[in-house]
Amino acid sequence: MSTPIDQRGYANPDALVSTEWVAGHLEDPSVRLVESDEDVLLYEVGHIPGAVKIDWHTDLQHPLNRDYLDEESFARLMRERGISPDTTVIFYGDKNNWWATYALWVFRLFGHDRVKVMDGGRKKWEDEGRPMTMDAPSYPPSEYPVPTRDDERIRAFREDVLQHIGQRGQLVDVRSPEEFSGEKLHMPDYPQEGAMRGGHIPGARSMPWARAVNPDTGEFRSAEELRALYQEQLGLDPEQPTIAYCRIGERSSHTWFALTYLLGFRNVRNYDGSWTEWGNSVRLPIEK
């Protein structure tokens, strides 16, 4: 049986909600459920009643530049989904909430801080036999002012990473061991594309992102277990600046969430350019 969220010792237990909590708030007008999956067709197969879909590829990305949507587009997306600045947004999805935490991180870039994750994600909801629907909800358009995107607080760029490694800062590579070693250019069982060179950023420490969750339930491990991974095994100091990266920034957003919310690390940034940028850039240092 799962340990209740408030008994796992997290620095910010309110960052997670249980499936039971979600079931009790399906009609709560102050809450909006957002499903964000790797498999972008899952939502149409069935989703939690009242949940809206946010497609990480088409909704959150700039249509041309390698960047996120602009500020006006984010405000428009919020209005279309019926989300106002004071709405509490609950994210969930497939694959251990992999893309759910990515969407949450993007929301934080735009200053929407009323965000939480449904622990266990879509899998736990389905495993418990809770209701699913194929009906897409319709909400009245909301009022959402155009925000200012903050690219400094929780986001790192290539130049930031170069400065960080020059200062011997804490750097976490959350990809698979095969990617970290340079044997593969992408996750196992995925097409091997996206970078010209394999390896890792000098000084990076390896901790695959999914080790933060229980493989049976998809729920986050306890704070004690997470500290054993990140602080005892990797030797990370919660008081020191930390940068996490993967291939395009999605897996590392999951680790960013665990370190920031669950362990209370003071300063964690996600390098979303990640290995797609680093492994393709001329003259950037690589270790194998």
HELIX and SHEET records of a PDB file:
HELIX    1   1 ILE A    5  GLN A    7  5                                   3    
HELIX    2   2 PRO A   13  ALA A   15  5                                   3    
HELIX    3   3 THR A   19  ALA A   23  1                                   5    
HELIX    4   4 LEU A   42  VAL A   45  1                                   4    
HELIX    5   5 GLU A   71  GLU A   80  1                                  10    
HELIX    6   6 TRP A   98  LEU A  109  1                                  12    
HELIX    7   7 GLY A  121  ASP A  127  1                                   7    
HELIX    8   8 ARG A  158  GLY A  166  1                                   9    
HELIX    9   9 PRO A  177  SER A  181  1                                   5    
HELIX   10  10 TRP A  209  ALA A  212  5                                   4    
HELIX   11  11 ALA A  223  ARG A  227  1                                   5    
HELIX   12  12 ALA A  228  GLN A  233  3                                   6    
HELIX   13  13 GLU A  250  PHE A  257  1                                   8    
HELIX   14  14 ALA A  258  LEU A  262  3                                   5    
HELIX   15  15 SER A  274  TRP A  278  1                                   5    
SHEET    1   A 5 LEU A  16  VAL A  17  0                                        
SHEET    2   A 5 VAL A 115  MET A 118  1                                        
SHEET    3   A 5 THR A  88  TYR A  92  1                                        
SHEET    4   A 5 VAL A  31  GLU A  35  1                                        
SHEET    5   A 5 VAL A  52  LYS A  53  1                                        
SHEET    1   B 5 ARG A 155  ALA A 156  0                                        
SHEET    2   B 5 VAL A 268  TYR A 271  1                                        
SHEET    3   B 5 THR A 242  TYR A 245  1                                        
SHEET    4   B 5 GLN A 170  ASP A 173  1                                        
SHEET    5   B 5 ARG A 205  SER A 206  1                                        
END                                                                             
